[in-house]
Amino acid sequence: MNDINRKGLRMRWFVKTMALLGVLVGSTVRADTLVSGTIATNTTWTVAGSPYVLTGHVVVVGAAAPVLTIEPGVTVKASGAFYLHMGSGGQPGRLVAVGTAENPILFTTNQPTVTAGFWRGLYLTSAASPASQIANATVEGAGATASDAGIVVTAGTPTLDRVTLQTNQYAGLRINGGAPVMTNSSITGTTGGDGLGIDVYGTASPSISDTTITGNAGAAMTMRAGVNVQTLANVTASGNGLNFIMLIYTAFAGPSSASGVAVEGCRTETHFGRSFLVGTVPLSQRDWAAGLRVAVAWDQVAHCLVFDSVAEYERRLSQAPVAWDARHEN
């Protein structure tokens, strides 16, 4: 082989070797960033530091109203039954986790395969303004205890936009106070316990719109006593164990301001061995439930009045309570 051919071979080998080295250098593997404890000052979790692994509870709280900012594309993993908690004991703390369609944020488990109930989830408990923001993000694998959910809101006015809550236990979203706003989101695959899509109770005043609730083991949504829903629009439920809003000890304006709910076109249905009265709230109710399909468990009904028509019901509402005819009382 002449010198020219040898040089050519050497050159080709050199080029291929450099190409291989380029691939190896460009495939740098990031180390986990381990996090736990209290965050009392403004902090940013960056793509360069991702994934962030919770090795204990993380609480963002302090008199200076610290903000935890999570950059688009960041992954947060929980390595056990821990939570990421905004605010505590009346002191503020804020989360700004705003991803993009191309680079969403993921809150998940530190497991090869995600399982529901592995960690406790996100807690938004600060009433301070401005409120927490979550957008273009997924929360999965949460719900380690019966009071947990993918996201739990107890105060403030946090906004949840284009959020996916999936494969969580007990509830995808639990609202026990505050006035959160959820838009353009989806809740799916909740299992364990009641397996709820959304659970609303306490003094909550939520606004939920353009959201799908699908494939959850239990009811699409529950509403409990004291709830004051601001908006419920374009919310669709399908493939859930119960495709309706289940009312639990909910007080509606009724005869003589008594606790109750008016339901038309009602019928009984049996789900999970339990009987429900299912029907539609008349549009004349003029509240958040007007026109919605709801259900009340028969074992929670203490008193029932049956009317021949909605018109008769409306007429009776205008009368004094003593004028109510007990002929249709059941």
Summary of the structure (lengths in Angstrom):
residues: 330
radius of gyration: 26.4
end to end distance: 105.6
largest distance: 116.1
contacts: 1124
relative contact order: 0.07
helix: 14%
strand: 43%
